[in-house]
């Protein structure tokens, strides 16, 4: 019978060894056989940064409020927003295919399918950490110092994790029964990039729009990330705690949906 709070979904300590093995394999498989290997984890976001900076700074002549006419400051602001969006996009876009792409594991009754979103999230966080190292080095070079508030970054990412897992469980379950869900997610992510405060701060928008931006699940995290890394301010911990609590509710709902529908996975696949 389906359970409202399947604890093994949230605390998969009994599968610790299996998790490590699957995460390591997932990271290695992405660039296996390529010449640069894991180097692409750094090159890809930097290439995206160069393209977007050229388009917005040179072609559209965009300016970042408070950054005057500095290309480097504009690049740092854009890069920080892209990191959070890329993390979200990577996990959410992979979610509908997590179960569908593993038919052999589905047919193994003893395999814990619920850990697949953990594997996806962990490998995505690995690449985010690689980008974060590049960003920290860039901040240290450009500004000659890094504000101590950057120590709050783990708390920001921790508040983000439950929401990502919740979306993963929900979309992974839906992806088994509705194969079009992966295409729908792709359509949503494209406009979401420009509707999130990646290329602009929330404060640059009209006040009424700023309130509506809070409905975007990326707004709080992007703004908090920039605050503690680039603005030298500690994030709003009250807001992050409320955000994390909301994420836990989403995670519980996603886990419940996954737990309730998983018995039919083998029949559908």
Secondary structure, 3 states (H helix, E strand, C coil): CCCCCCHHHHCCHHHHHHHHHHHHHHHHHHCCCCCCHHHHHHHHHHHHHHHHHHHHHHHCCCCCCCCCCCHHHHHHHHHHHHHHHHHHHHHHHHHCCCCCCCHHHHCCCCCCHHHHHHHHHHHHHHHHHHHHHHHHHHHHHHHCCCCHHHHHHHHHHHHHHHHHHHHHHHHHHHHHHCCCHHHHHHHHHHHHHHHCCCCCCHHHCCHHHHHHHCCCCCHHHHHHHHHHHCCCCCCCHHHHHHHHHHHHHHHHHHHHHHHHHHHHHHHHC
